[in-house]
Amino acid sequence: MKLSEKSMLLRIFIGESDKYKGKPLYEVIVQKARELHLAGATVIRGFLGYGADSRMHKAKLLDLSEDLPIIIEIVDSQEKLDMLLPFLDESVTEGLITLEEVKVIKYRHS
């Protein structure tokens, strides 16, 4: 797979406890991206953040489970990312989704 120098970055901000049909939403989104043969996806777990409700989400040393911020990043062409957007519209009920143009410097895989 080759990415053009001008690609798009799709960034999805959700909560760690968000679910879709009983499964963690971040896992379902990455699985859907894989099914659509998108170039790749990365899930990043934040340790501090807040959203539209201004409620602070933070990691505490003694807590076993938190509703920490999750960011999913996917880089691919606009056309390929457009295939994922209807699913995101259905599955992401709270959160933020952004799309921006990025310049790919290098993309390699074996």
N, C-alpha and C positions, 0 to 999 in steps of 0.2 A: 504494500500500500504506500502510495506517495501522497504527501500533503503539499499543496501549493504554498508558496511563500506567504500569500495572503489567505489566511484562514480565519475562522471565527472561534471565539472562546465562549462557551456556554457555562455559566456559573449558577448553581442552584443552592440557595441558603435555606436550610430546614432545621428542625430540631431532631436530636438523637432519638427521642421517643416517638416520633411521627411514624405512623403505620399506614400500610395500604393492604387491604384484604388480609389483615393479621400478621403481615411480615414487615420488618423494618423497611421504611420507605427508601432509605439510601441504598439498600441492597437490591430492591426491586428496580430502581432507576438504573443502577449499573448493569443489572442483568438485561434490562430492556435495551440499553445502549449496545451491549454485546450482541444481542439478537439482531440488531439493525446494522451490525458490522461497522460501528463507528470506530475511529482510530484508537480510542482508549478513554478511560475514565479514572479519575482519582478522587477518593473520599478523604477529606481532611476533617479531623475532629478538633474543634476549638476548645479552649479552656476558660474562655470568658467572652460574653457577648450579651446583647439584648436586641430585641426586634421591635415591631410596631407597638406591642403592648408595654414596652419599656421595662419589662420584668427582667432582672439580671439573672443570667445563667452562668454559674461558675463551678469549677471543679474544687472539691474540698478533699483533703487528704484522707479523711475517715469515711467518706461516702462511697458506697459500692456502686450505686447507679445514679446517674444524673440525666437531666435533659439538656445536654450540652449542645452548643451550636455545631452543625455539620455543614460543610461546603463540598459540593460535588463539582468538579471541573472536567469539562470535555472539550477537546479541540478537534475540529474537523471542518469540512466545507459547509457553507450556508445550506446547501441543498441537503446534505446528509443530516445536519442538525434539525432541519425543518421536519424531517420524518419523526423525530422524537417529541416535538412540541405538542401534538395532540394528546399524547400519553401524559405529559407533564401537566397539561391543562386539567386532565381528569384526576390525576393522582396527588398533585400538590395542592392541598386545601389551605395551608398556611405557609407563608415563606416569601422568598424573593427570588426571582429568576432574572438574570441579566445576560446580555449577548453583546459582545464587542469584537471588533476586528483586531486580529493579532498578526504579527509577522513571525512566521516560523523560521528559525535560524537553521535548525537541524532536526531531522526526524529519521531515525534508523531503527530497524528491527531485523532479526535474522529470519 
